[in-house]
């Protein structure tokens, strides 16, 4: 059930329509391959659950003056580090923490210390 809810969010907000849409520049070949395999699965899964796509107006960058910690990992095939930098562009008090050999979902003691 959890995976279906996850797919409903991903497939409605930022659906993967083709493996060719995946940006793999700068990734080692094995991680690019993993990303392509995951994207191929997502194309089929999004086509299967057929949730309506959100309109483009929902893709507006959030802006706030609240201090924000953005974590990113160099091994994250789903959300590469350049995406966190794009997100930080609209957050004037953002701090980005990047780690080369982890995924963005890895536990971080840095996040606990800064909160």
C-alpha positions as CSV (number, residue, x, y, z in Angstrom):
1,X,0.0,0.0,0.0
2,X,2.8,2.4,0.8
3,X,4.4,2.0,-2.6
4,X,1.0,2.8,-4.3
5,X,0.8,6.0,-2.3
6,X,4.4,6.9,-3.2
7,X,3.6,6.3,-6.9
8,X,0.5,8.4,-6.7
9,X,2.6,11.3,-5.6
10,X,5.5,10.8,-7.9
11,X,3.4,10.0,-11.0
12,X,1.0,13.0,-10.5
13,X,3.7,15.6,-9.6
14,X,6.7,14.7,-11.7
15,X,5.9,11.7,-13.9
16,X,8.6,9.8,-15.6
17,X,7.4,9.4,-19.2
18,X,10.6,8.1,-20.8
19,X,14.0,6.8,-19.7
20,X,15.6,9.4,-22.0
21,X,14.3,12.2,-19.8
22,X,16.6,11.1,-17.0
23,X,19.6,13.4,-16.4
24,X,22.7,11.2,-15.7
25,X,25.4,13.6,-16.5
26,X,28.2,13.5,-13.9
27,X,27.2,10.1,-12.5
28,X,29.5,7.1,-12.6
29,X,28.3,4.6,-15.2
30,X,27.0,2.1,-12.6
31,X,24.9,4.7,-10.9
32,X,23.6,6.0,-14.3
33,X,22.7,2.4,-15.1
34,X,20.8,2.1,-11.8
35,X,19.0,5.4,-12.5
36,X,18.0,4.2,-16.0
37,X,16.7,0.9,-14.6
38,X,14.6,2.7,-11.9
39,X,13.3,5.2,-14.5
40,X,12.3,2.3,-16.8
41,X,10.3,0.8,-13.9
42,X,8.7,4.2,-13.1
43,X,7.6,4.6,-16.7
44,X,5.7,1.3,-16.5
45,X,4.3,1.9,-13.0
46,X,3.1,5.4,-13.7
47,X,1.3,4.1,-16.9
48,X,-0.3,1.4,-14.8
49,X,-1.8,3.5,-12.0
50,X,-2.9,6.3,-14.3
51,X,-3.3,9.1,-11.9
52,X,-3.9,12.6,-13.4
53,X,-0.9,14.8,-13.7
54,X,-0.9,18.0,-11.7
55,X,-1.0,21.3,-13.7
56,X,2.3,23.2,-14.3
57,X,1.1,26.0,-12.0
58,X,1.9,23.7,-9.0
59,X,5.6,23.7,-10.0
60,X,6.2,27.1,-8.4
61,X,9.3,27.4,-6.2
62,X,8.7,27.9,-2.5
63,X,10.2,31.1,-1.1
64,X,10.6,31.6,2.6
65,X,13.0,33.5,5.0
66,X,13.1,30.5,7.4
67,X,16.5,29.0,7.9
68,X,16.5,25.7,5.8
69,X,18.9,22.8,5.8
70,X,19.0,21.0,2.5
71,X,20.7,17.5,2.5
72,X,21.8,15.8,-0.7
73,X,23.9,12.8,-1.5
74,X,26.2,12.1,-4.5
75,X,24.8,8.6,-4.9
76,X,21.2,9.6,-5.1
77,X,20.0,8.6,-8.5
78,X,16.4,9.9,-7.9
79,X,17.3,13.4,-6.8
80,X,20.8,14.4,-7.8
81,X,22.7,17.1,-5.9
82,X,22.1,19.8,-8.6
83,X,18.4,19.6,-7.8
84,X,19.0,20.7,-4.2
85,X,21.1,23.6,-5.5
86,X,18.2,24.6,-7.7
87,X,15.8,24.4,-4.7
88,X,18.2,26.5,-2.6
89,X,18.1,29.3,-5.2
90,X,14.7,30.5,-3.9
91,X,15.5,30.1,-0.2
92,X,17.7,33.0,0.9
93,X,18.6,31.4,4.2
94,X,19.3,27.9,2.9
95,X,22.4,25.9,3.8
96,X,23.2,22.9,1.6
97,X,25.0,19.9,3.0
98,X,26.3,17.5,0.4
99,X,27.9,14.1,1.0
100,X,29.7,12.4,-1.9
101,X,29.0,8.7,-0.9
102,X,25.5,8.7,0.4
103,X,21.9,9.1,-0.7
104,X,19.7,12.0,0.4
105,X,17.7,9.7,2.6
106,X,20.7,8.6,4.7
107,X,20.6,9.5,8.4
108,X,22.5,12.6,9.2
109,X,23.7,13.7,12.6
110,X,24.3,17.1,11.1
111,X,20.5,17.6,10.6
112,X,19.9,16.7,14.2
113,X,22.6,19.2,15.5
114,X,21.2,22.1,13.4
115,X,17.5,21.7,14.4
